[in-house]
Amino acid sequence: MKLHLDQNAQYHTIARYDARHVMIGPDRHEQNLIVMPQQLVPDWHQGDFESLDEAAFERLAGLGCEIIILGTGMRQRFPQPKLMKALFNARIGLEVMDLGSACRTYNILVSEHRNVAAALIFDPA
């Protein structure tokens, strides 16, 4: 689904997504990644949703964001509460959404100049 024409090159926004990729500017990303307004982290988590672990959430907690949007693939799935301890301890909000909702919400928060990150997991199956 195409979201919008990216006219602000100052920030990373998601212009297009589907189950297998996101487009950020002219670049296609097919692996799980973290998208932040001024940074991309392409090697965040190598597995699928079921393999999320505490290390993945500790890495999210170290980003310095006020809110993390977790895109869990084409359907919304919630991680085990024990995994979110690092975010809770760092006082970072977590919103869990399907991939499409995560992409749209991330773009809205970036347009409001919020300190946000989208951690996106692809599940093409």
ZIPE-V197524 format. One record per run of one state. SS is the DSSP state (alpha for helix, beta for strand, coil for the rest). FROM is the first residue (numbers start at 1). LEN is the number of residues. Records with the same first field share a line. If there is no record, write none. Layout:
SS->FROM-LEN / FROM-LEN
This chain:
coil->1-1 / 3-11 / 19-2 / 25-2 / 30-3 / 37-2 / 42-7 / 52-2 / 62-5 / 72-9 / 90-3 / 98-1 / 112-4 / 121-5
beta->2-1 / 14-5 / 21-4 / 27-3 / 33-4 / 39-3 / 67-5 / 93-5 / 116-5
alpha->49-3 / 54-8 / 81-9 / 99-13
